[in-house]
């Protein structure tokens, strides 16, 4: 019976340890969430309108010179069927009002994000301001189709060139006869 009691004590101690670790994890996540919530209160909102945002979604990053400075907070269609993105930018980052926002990807199959290319203006985009210059996402499939079409056109032109040259040479030979 003592042996069973020792096993029960060990199991009880392990159970209490697991519960304590779980409680610590919950406290850490709650604390971290509060830290991020406080940071979000000081961020400011700007808007960027694009014709297409293929692959970009809410929660994706906003970067400036490769450094994360914000995130995509929302996305809606305007009356002209263009996507207007709501961007949350860190409060300590001031973006010149002539800057551009482009949708790019981190590699061929990587996640999409917004890259801000800063302008040279001394004025900054205000809270709830808009990016004047934007560049839409490049769709990989369309790019590949364009490359293939250019290759086919070049092949067709190079195939026609020898026949045209031969025809012109024959006409020249007939004229000299």
C-alpha positions in Angstrom: 0.0 0.0 0.0 2.9 2.4 0.7 4.2 1.8 -2.9 0.8 2.8 -4.3 0.7 5.9 -2.2 4.2 6.9 -3.4 3.1 6.5 -7.1 0.0 8.5 -6.3 2.1 11.3 -4.8 4.4 11.3 -7.8 1.4 11.5 -10.2 -0.1 14.2 -8.1 3.2 16.2 -8.2 3.4 15.8 -12.0 -0.2 16.9 -12.4 0.3 20.0 -10.2 3.5 20.8 -12.2 1.6 20.6 -15.5 -1.2 22.8 -14.2 1.3 25.3 -12.9 3.1 25.4 -16.3 -0.2 25.8 -18.1 -1.1 28.7 -15.8 2.3 30.4 -16.4 1.8 30.1 -20.1 -1.7 31.7 -19.9 -0.3 34.6 -17.8 2.6 35.2 -20.3 0.2 35.2 -23.2 -2.2 37.6 -21.4 0.7 39.9 -20.6 2.0 39.8 -24.1 -1.5 40.6 -25.5 -1.7 43.6 -23.2 1.6 44.9 -24.4 0.6 44.6 -28.0 -2.8 46.2 -27.2 -1.1 49.2 -25.7 1.2 49.5 -28.7 -1.8 49.4 -31.1 -3.4 52.4 -29.3 -0.5 54.6 -30.4 -0.2 53.3 -34.0 -1.8 55.5 -36.7 -3.9 54.5 -39.7 -3.2 55.3 -43.4 -4.9 54.0 -46.5 -3.6 52.7 -49.8 -5.7 51.9 -52.9 -4.7 49.2 -55.4 -6.3 47.8 -58.5 -5.4 44.3 -57.4 -4.0 42.8 -54.2 -3.6 39.2 -55.2 -2.3 37.1 -52.3 -2.2 40.0 -49.8 -4.5 39.6 -46.8 -5.3 41.2 -43.5 -2.5 40.8 -41.0 0.3 40.9 -43.6 3.3 43.1 -42.8 4.1 46.6 -43.9 7.8 47.2 -44.4 10.0 50.2 -44.9 13.6 49.6 -46.0 13.0 45.9 -45.1 12.0 46.7 -41.5 8.5 45.8 -40.2 6.8 49.1 -39.5 3.1 48.0 -39.5 0.5 45.6 -40.7 -2.5 45.4 -43.0 -5.5 46.0 -40.7 -8.4 45.9 -43.2 -9.5 45.6 -46.8 -12.6 46.9 -48.6 -13.7 47.5 -52.2 -14.4 51.1 -53.1 -17.1 52.3 -55.6 -14.7 51.7 -58.5 -14.0 48.1 -57.5 -10.5 48.9 -56.3 -9.2 47.5 -53.1 -8.6 50.1 -50.3 -6.3 48.7 -47.6 -6.2 50.0 -44.1 -2.6 50.1 -42.8 -1.6 50.5 -39.1 1.8 52.1 -38.9 4.0 52.4 -35.8 3.6 55.8 -34.1 7.4 56.5 -34.2 7.5 56.1 -38.1 6.8 59.2 -40.1 6.2 58.5 -43.8 6.8 61.4 -46.3 3.6 62.3 -48.2 5.1 61.6 -51.6 6.0 58.0 -50.7 4.7 55.0 -52.6 3.3 51.7 -51.5 3.9 48.5 -53.5 2.7 45.0 -53.0 5.6 42.6 -53.2 6.4 39.1 -52.2 9.3 37.6 -50.2 10.4 35.2 -52.9 8.7 33.3 -55.7 6.2 31.6 -53.5 6.6 33.7 -50.4 4.1 35.8 -48.5 3.0 39.1 -49.9 3.6 42.3 -48.0 3.5 46.1 -48.5 6.8 47.7 -49.1 6.9 51.5 -48.6 9.4 53.4 -50.8 9.9 56.7 -49.0 9.7 60.0 -50.9 11.8 63.1 -50.4 9.1 65.4 -49.1 9.4 67.2 -45.8 5.6 66.8 -45.1 4.3 63.5 -43.8 1.2 61.4 -44.3 -1.2 62.3 -41.5 -3.5 60.1 -39.5 -6.2 58.7 -41.9 -4.2 60.0 -44.9 -3.7 58.2 -48.2 -0.8 57.0 -50.3 -0.9 58.9 -53.6 1.4 56.4 -55.4 0.7 52.7 -55.3 1.9 49.7 -57.3 -0.3 46.6 -57.7 0.7 43.1 -57.0 2.3 41.2 -59.9 0.5 37.9 -60.6 3.1 35.2 -61.2 0.9 33.3 -63.7 0.4 36.5 -65.8 4.1 37.2 -65.8 4.9 33.7 -67.0 2.2 33.9 -69.7 3.8 37.2 -71.0 7.2 35.6 -71.1 5.9 32.6 -73.0 4.1 34.9 -75.4 7.2 37.0 -76.0 9.2 33.8 -76.6 6.6 32.5 -79.1 6.6 35.8 -81.0 10.3 35.9 -81.2 10.5 32.3 -82.4 7.8 33.1 -85.0 9.7 36.2 -86.2 13.0 34.3 -86.4 11.3 31.5 -88.4 9.8 34.0 -90.9 13.1 36.0 -91.3 15.0 33.3 -93.3 12.1 32.7 -95.6 11.7 36.4 -96.2 15.4 36.8 -96.8 15.4 33.8 -99.3 12.4 35.3 -101.1 14.1 38.7 -101.4 17.3 37.0 -102.7 15.3 35.2 -105.4 13.6 38.4 -106.5 17.0 40.1 -106.7 18.3 37.2 -108.8 15.3 37.4 -111.2 15.8 41.2 -111.7 19.4 40.9 -112.6 18.6 38.2 -115.2 
